[in-house]
Amino acid sequence: MELVKFKELENKIKNLIDEHTELKKRNRDLEELLKNKGLELEEANKKIRGLNEERDTVRTKIDSLLDMLQDIDVQQ
């Protein structure tokens, strides 16, 4: 009877060790995924900053052109 209890305990310990191993692997996978998403987010933010700078440059040029058009004396 005591051997049965030891066998049950041994099985429970083995199951816990297996589960722990699986959880550690899953944790490593999730950490890698998080790292990759962080890099993707950083790259997207860089692209957004570049697009905002480009938009501001275009807006400045358009404003300059509009100012030049307002200076033209139109006679009818």
C-alpha positions in Angstrom: 0.0 0.0 0.0 2.8 2.4 0.8 4.4 1.7 -2.5 1.3 2.8 -4.3 1.4 6.1 -2.5 5.0 6.6 -3.4 4.2 5.7 -7.0 1.4 8.3 -7.0 3.7 10.9 -5.5 6.4 10.1 -8.1 3.8 10.5 -10.9 2.6 13.8 -9.5 6.2 15.1 -9.3 7.0 14.0 -12.8 3.9 15.7 -14.1 4.8 18.9 -12.2 8.3 18.8 -13.7 6.9 18.2 -17.2 4.4 21.1 -16.8 7.2 23.3 -15.4 9.3 22.5 -18.5 6.5 23.3 -20.8 5.7 26.6 -19.1 9.3 27.7 -19.2 9.4 26.9 -23.0 6.1 28.8 -23.5 7.5 31.7 -21.5 10.7 31.9 -23.7 8.5 31.8 -26.8 6.3 34.6 -25.5 9.3 36.7 -24.5 10.7 36.3 -28.0 7.4 37.2 -29.5 7.2 40.3 -27.3 10.7 41.3 -28.3 9.8 41.0 -32.0 6.6 43.0 -31.5 8.6 45.7 -29.8 11.0 45.9 -32.7 8.1 46.1 -35.1 6.5 48.9 -33.1 9.8 50.8 -33.0 10.1 50.5 -36.8 6.5 51.6 -37.3 7.1 54.6 -35.1 10.2 55.5 -37.1 8.2 55.3 -40.3 5.4 57.5 -38.8 8.0 60.1 -37.7 9.4 60.2 -41.3 5.9 60.5 -42.8 5.1 63.4 -40.4 8.3 65.2 -41.3 7.5 64.7 -45.0 3.9 66.0 -44.5 5.2 69.1 -42.6 7.7 69.8 -45.4 5.0 69.5 -48.1 2.7 71.7 -46.0 5.4 74.4 -45.7 6.0 74.3 -49.4 2.3 74.6 -50.2 1.9 77.5 -47.8 4.8 79.2 -49.5 3.3 78.7 -52.9 -0.1 80.0 -51.7 1.6 83.1 -50.3 3.3 83.7 -53.6 0.0 83.4 -55.4 -1.6 86.0 -53.1 1.1 88.4 -54.0 0.2 88.2 -57.6 -1.8 91.3 -58.7 -4.7 89.9 -60.8 -6.3 92.5 -63.1 -9.6 91.8 -64.7 
